[in-house]
Amino acid sequence: MTAKVRGSYFMSGAFTQVFTFGPTFRAENSQSRRHLAEFYMIEAEIFFTESLQDIIQVMEDLFKTATSTVLSKCPQDVELFHKYVSPAQKGRLEQMLKNKFRIISYTEAVEILKRSPETFTFQPKWGNDLQTEHEKYLVKHCGEVPVFVINYPYDLKPFYMWDNEDGPQHTVAAVDLLIPGVGELCGGSLREERLDFLQSRLEGLGLSDAYQWYLDLRRFGSAPHGGFGMGFERYLQCILGVDNIKDVIPFPRFPHSCLL
């Protein structure tokens, strides 16, 4: 992880926009239909931006460009799934490609969920993470088009996300992209390049010693930047209409099933 972070950081500082694509590992003990212990991720880093809207636009453009390319270059493969696995998925994809993605704040999302007539297993509350049931309802509420949820609670997100310095509900400049049928597909943020903010956050978390190398990336020169990650298997679920993430990877690894 350390080498990957340093590499993408320095490369994006030189070339403005870079990405990596490779395996990612997840320690959480989850047996759900949308989680794996090992999966592939596209990670993009964009330098010289102070706007979350810039990150959002790249995320939307990536999704639409990649999907249009797959549909035009591999029509027979995609049609096979749309015919036998998910007949309605073709229409959903067409809707996603022709419509502008929606943007709502985390606070707005919580209020929408609280007003919902549905009974959720996890009750929506400001400060708590959005669950899969919440994500799918928000997409449905917004007309079955992809939705960007922005400005999450400060205490809910990692230390490296940009502090919005707002109140009374303290937030960071983070964004998640929610997709029909899948839920969260992408997660990103503006990165905190202000050394004093990072030091304060890491000290509060008791992580200062472990992350001196990260502080050095800011201490010896930085610039406003941001980035995001997109799970490749979840993307395949989206374009093919496959319900279980374990069915879009040749050798699915998840807790208690990670044989080498």
N, C-alpha and C positions, 0 to 999 in steps of 0.2 A: 504493500500500500504506500509506504513512504516513497519508494522510488517512482511509483506511478504518479503520485501527487506532485512530486518535485518535477518530474519530466513534463507533465502536461502544463504545469505552471510556467516553467521557463520557456517551453515551446510557444505557448500562447502569448507570452510577453514579446516574443520575437516575430511571430507570424499572425497575431491578432486572433485568429480563429483556428482551433485545432480540435481533433477528437481522437479518442482511443476506443478500441473494440476488443473485448476479451472477457474471460471468465471472472465472475464475482461470487463471493461466498457469504452466506448468511447464517448467523449462529442461532437465530431464534427457533425454538422448538415448535414449528407449525406444520400441521398435516392438511392444510386447506387445499382447495382446488386451484389456488392462484399463487402458491409459494413453493419454492425449491431451495434446497441448501446450496446448490451450485447452479448458477444461471449466467447468461451472457448479457453484457450491457454496453450500450453506446454511451460514452461520456464525452460531453462537449465543454470546452472552456473558451470564453470570449473576453478578450481584454479591451480596455479603453471604452467601457460603458458604465454609466451611472444610472441606467434606467432598467427597471424590471421588465418594462414593455419590450425592450430589445431582446431579452431572453425569451419572452413569450412568443415574439414574432418568429424567432429562429425555430422554436419548438413546433409551432404550427406549420411553418414552411417545410421542416424536415418531414413531419408526418404526411403532409399532402403530396410532397414531391416523391417520397419513397413509395407511397401507396399507389400513386398514379403510374410510377415506373413499373412496379410489380404487376399491376393490372394489365399494362400494355405489353410487357416482355414475357410474362408467364400466364397468359389467359387460360390455357387448358388446365394447368395445375390448380389455379384458384377456382375455376368453374367446377372442378371435380368436388371440392369441398362445399361450394355453394349449392351444388345439386343434391349431394347425398348426406351432408352433415348439417348444414345450416342454410336452408333455402332463402331465408329472409335477409341474410347477411349482405348480399349484393346491394339491395336497396338501402340498407343502413350505411354502407360505405359511400354510396353515391350522395347521400344526404350529408355525410361528414365532409366530403370533398367540395361540395358546392356551397356550403354554408360557412359563415364566419364563426369561429369558436367564441363561446361566451366567456366573460370574465366576471367573477364575483369575489368578494373578500371572504375570508374565513368567518368573520363576524356575521356577514350577511348569510352565509351558509348555515351557521348555527341557528339563526332566527328562522330561516326557511324550514329547517328540520323541526324546530320547536312548534311551528304552526301546522306541521303536517298532521293529517288525520290518521296516518299509519302508526302502528305500535311497534317500536323498535326494541330489539333485544338490549341494545346499549343506548341509554337515554342521552340525547345530545346536550352538551354542556360546554360553555365557553372555557377553554383551557384543556379540554380532552381531545385526543386524536379522533379523526373521522374514521369510522369503521366501514367495511365493505358495504353494508346495508345503507349507510348514510351516503356513500359515494354514488351508488346506483340510483338512489332516490333523487339526489341532486341533478344527475344527468337526465332523469325522467322529467323532473320539474322544469328543466330548462329546454325541453322539447326534443330530447334524444339527440342532442348534438354535443360534441366534446366541450368540457367546461374547465377553465382555469380557475383554481381557487388560490387566492393570493393573501399575503400578510398574515402569517400564522403567529400564534402566541410565542413570545420570546423563550419561555421555559420548555416549549414543546420541540424545538428544533436544535440542531447541532451548533456548536460554539462558533463555527466559521461563517455563519450567515449574518448579513448586514443588519445592524441594529437600527430600527426606524426611529428610535428615540421619541416615541409617541406615548400617549397616556390618555386615560388611566389604564387602558388595556394595552400593555407593552407588547409590541409585535416586531417581527423581523421580515425582511424583504424576501420571502420564500414563495414558491409557486409549485402547485401540483396540477398535472393535467389528468382529468377524469374522462374516461372513454366509455361509450355505451357498451354494456355487456361485460366489461372487464373491470372497470373501476380505475384506480390509479395506474397510469402508463408511464408518466414522466414526473420527476421531481427535481427542482432546481432552486437557485437563489442568486441574488447578488452576494458576492463574497466580502467579508469584512477585511479591508486593507489597512484600517487605522490601528496602529500598533497598540496604543493605550487601551482601546476598547477590547482588543483580543487578550491582552495581558489581564485585564480586569475579569474578563469572562472565564479564562482558564484558571485564574487564582480562585475564583468562586467555586469552580468545579473540582479543585484540587489536582489539576492536570498540568500545571506550569512546568514542572521538571520533565515530564514525559514529552512535552510538545515544544521544547526549546528550538528544535530544528524548524518547526512550523513558524515560530515567532521570528526566526532569522530570515525567513522568506519576506517578511514585512520590514524587519529592522534594517535590512540593507537595500531597500528600494522596492517599490511596488507601484501599482496603478489601479484605478477602479476596474473591477472585472466581475464576471459572474459565470455561471455554467449550469449544466443539468445532466441527468442520466435518464436513458430510456431502456427499459427492460426488453430485450429482443424477443424472448419467448412470449411475453404478454402482447407484444406487437403482432406476432404470428397469430395468437389467439384472436386478436381483433380483426385482422384482415381475412382470416379463414373461417371464423365463427366457431372455433373449438372451445368447449366449455372448461376443460380441465388442462391446466398448464403442463401436466405430466405427459400429455399426448402430443406435444409439439417439440419435444426434445428426444433424441435417440436413446439416451441413457439417463433417465431422471434420477437425481439424487436428492433425497429428503431425509429428515431425521429417522434413524433406525433402518435406512435403506441406502447406504452410501458405499456399497461394495466397490472395491478397486478392481 
